Amino acid sequence: MPTRKVFEDDDEYPAGDRWEALAWEVPKSDEYPTGLKYSFQYLGPADEEILRYDNANDAHGVGRHHRHYRGAVDGIEFEGLRSHIEQFLSEVEEIHEQEFA
């Protein structure tokens, strides 16, 4: 099965902070047992990474599904693409309201 993009979206706030989210359907493997590869990121006005959700690898020892927040990395539960995107966007909104609104 070839790789197929299944989700892509982004948005930018007036303050210059922005988010982007991508997800691909990939062949199921040891690396991607769900058959899904994703990366969602939230960047500040100077393009500094604030928040990222991804499943690129478990190099951090916290599990395949993890979130990066200002340099810290924590494992997170994955209950499906839709709920993961909703969780990410909820967190983006909260950070935006606290720091840039």
N, C-alpha and C positions, 0 to 999 in steps of 0.2 A: 504494500500500500504506500503510495507516495505521500509526502507531507502536504497537508491542506490547511490553509488559514481558516479558522472557524470564528474568530472574533478579532476586531480591531476597532478601537475608538480612542479619542483623545479630546482634551478641552484645555483652554487657557483662561485664567482669571484676569481681571483688569490689573491686578497688582504684579502680574508677570509670572506667577507660579502656575505650573501646568502639570497635567498627568497624561499618561499614555498607557494603553493596555493592549497586549497582543496575545493570542493563543492559537496553537496549531494542533491539529490532529496528526499524530505520528504513529508509526508502527509500535505496537506494544512490545516492550523489551524489559530487561532488568533495569535499564536506566529510566525508562518511562512506563512503569507497569499499568498506568491508567490509560495509556495511549494519548496523552495530552501533554504538551509542553507550553508553558506560559511565562510571561514576564509583564508585570504591571509596575510602573514607576511614577513617583510624584517628585517633581523637581521644583526648587525654589526659584525666585526671580533671576538669580545669577547662575542658573543651571546646576546648583548643588543638589545632590541626591538627598532627599529627606526620607522617603519611604519606598521600599520595593518589595513586592511579593514575587517569588519565582520558585521553580522546581528544577533548576539547571543541574544541581548535583548536591550531594550531602557533604561537601568539603568542610562544613562548619560543625559537623557532628550533632546537628539538631533535627535531622530528618530531611527527607527530600523536599517537603513543602515547608517553606520558611519565609520569614519577613525580615527585612533589614530596616532598621529605624535609627538614623543618625549614627551609624557605625556598629550598633549592636545587632546581633542576629538571634532570632528565636524561632523555634519550630511552631507551626500552626496546623490546625486540622484542615483537611480538604474534604468537603462534602459535596463537591460538584462545582462546575465552572460558574454557573449563575450566582450561587450563594457566595462564592469566592470573590467575584467581581463586586457584588453588593457590599460585602464586608470591606473590601479595599476602598471603594468609593465613600463609604460611610466614614472611614478613618481619614481619608483625604479631606472631606468636608469639615471634620472636627479640627484637624490641624490648620486648615485654611482659615477657619473662623477665629481660632486662637491667635494665629500669628500674622495674618495678612489682611484680614477684613477691616 
